[in-house]
Amino acid sequence: MDFTKLYRPSALNSYQFIAVTGLIMSGAAHLILHYFVHRVPEGYTWLYACWAGLYVVGSLLNLFGKPSEGHHHHH
């Protein structure tokens, strides 16, 4: 099992990449809302749980998925 698929940027799949990007963008927005707007919407922290869940699903697909799937098309 190749655990570098969990942290090496070039080995991340689409789900993991979207989750990491969402986490970074949500964190930046959270800081802006907290320090400049002085108000964070109720339930905003649930975004982090959603991004983490997406990352876990993507990681499981990346670690246990068949390596030959995904890059060929049937016509």
C-alpha positions in Angstrom: 0.0 0.0 0.0 1.4 3.3 -1.1 0.7 5.9 1.7 2.3 8.7 -0.3 -1.1 8.8 -2.0 -2.3 10.6 1.1 0.0 13.5 1.1 2.0 13.8 -2.1 0.3 16.4 -4.3 1.0 14.6 -7.6 -0.5 11.4 -6.2 -3.8 12.9 -5.0 -7.0 12.1 -6.9 -9.7 14.6 -7.8 -11.7 14.1 -4.6 -8.6 14.6 -2.4 -7.5 17.7 -4.4 -11.0 19.3 -4.2 -11.1 18.6 -0.4 -7.6 20.1 0.2 -8.5 23.1 -1.9 -11.8 23.5 -0.2 -10.2 23.3 3.2 -7.6 26.0 2.4 -10.2 28.3 0.9 -12.7 27.8 3.8 -9.9 28.5 6.3 -8.9 31.7 4.5 -12.6 32.8 4.3 -13.0 31.9 8.0 -10.0 34.2 8.9 -11.4 37.0 6.8 -14.8 36.7 8.3 -13.4 36.5 11.8 -10.9 39.4 11.6 -12.5 41.8 9.2 -16.3 41.2 9.3 -16.2 40.1 13.0 -18.9 37.5 12.4 -18.8 33.9 11.2 -22.1 32.4 10.0 -23.6 29.8 12.3 -22.6 26.3 11.3 -19.7 27.4 9.2 -17.4 25.0 11.0 -19.4 22.1 9.5 -17.6 22.9 6.2 -14.4 21.5 7.7 -16.2 18.2 8.5 -17.5 18.0 4.9 -14.1 18.6 3.4 -12.5 16.0 5.8 -15.2 13.5 4.8 -14.6 14.1 1.1 -10.8 13.7 1.7 -11.4 10.4 3.5 -13.6 9.1 0.7 -11.1 10.1 -1.9 -8.2 8.6 0.1 -10.0 5.3 0.3 -10.7 5.3 -3.4 -7.1 6.2 -4.1 -5.6 3.5 -1.8 -8.0 0.7 -2.5 -9.2 1.4 -6.1 -8.0 -0.6 -9.0 -5.0 1.1 -10.5 -6.1 0.2 -14.1 -9.4 2.0 -13.8 -10.2 5.5 -14.9 -7.8 6.2 -17.8 -9.3 4.3 -20.6 -12.5 4.8 -22.5 -14.9 2.3 -24.1 -16.6 3.3 -27.3 
